[in-house]
Each structure stands twice: as structure tokens, then as C-alpha cells.
């Protein structure tokens, strides 16, 4: 075999072995990311089930010097259905409204931060065409909402179920 052919074959073997090593590294990275995502989803499920979101919301163009309106979401459960789809069952209290409903929505991840996403969702007792993006981080939530042509921002603190239990023990 000529020197050129041997060199070419050696180079091909080297490239193939590097390629398989890179594929193995990629597979390990995917496994690591998958396990990390599972851990984040489990934490989100545990923290949100039984939690209460207590905060405020604004309506674009309607502050009139008044303080933001109060809102309250009591999360009964947060369960992953499949992929990015989740079922969040919550009691929603704002203004004159007070309803408990299961809401199918998506949870996407910005690194380690969950972001719920719903688009044109009908919520029984509240109406249709609700769209929202809300992120959760370090005991707080913040996001945007839209209901038809009216929209605004929402923000507040998360009272986790374990915190509520600890607070009741202290009283």
C-alpha cells in the first residue's frame, strides 16, 4: 500500500474515532440535560402544588394614580402531562371573580427558570382569549397577560405550601 493510501486510511480512522467520541459526549450531555430537566420539573411540581401566588396586576393605560389591583392564585396542583404540556389547577381571585379551574398550559424553561405560557385559553367563569407568559424565580413571579384587547403586567410573591405550614405552626 502506498504511503498516500496509508495516510488517507489513518486519517479516516482517526476522524471516525473522533466522531464516535463526540457522539458519545453528545449522548452523555443529552442524558445530563434530561436528568437535570427531570429534577427541575419535579421541583416545580412540588413547589407549585399547594402554593399561593399573591400579588398585583396592572392594566395598560389605566393607572389613574391608583395602586395596582390585587390578585391571588391558589394553586391546588401542578402536574406534567407530557412534553411541555402541564395541567395547573388553581383558584383565581381578582376583582369580582373567584373561580377554581384546571388550566392546560405549557411550561417552557429558560435555563433553570420555568415560564408558563398560555395562548387564547378559555377559562370557565372568566371568559376566552386569555394569553399570558409568567416566569417563576426565587419566590417571585412576574409576567404579562392579555384578555382580548386588554392587557397588562402581573407580579408578586409565591407562598409555598411548606411556608404556609410553618407560619401556621408559629401562631
Secondary structure, 3 states (H helix, E strand, C coil): CCHHHHHHHHHHHHHHHHHHHHHHHHHHHHHHHHHHHHHHHHHHHHHHCCCEEEEEECCCCCCCCCCCEEEEEEEEEEEEEECCEEEEEEEEEECCEEEEEEEEEEEEEECCEEEEEEEEEEECCCEEEEEEEEEEECCEEEEEEEECCEEEEEEEEEECHHHHHHHHHHC
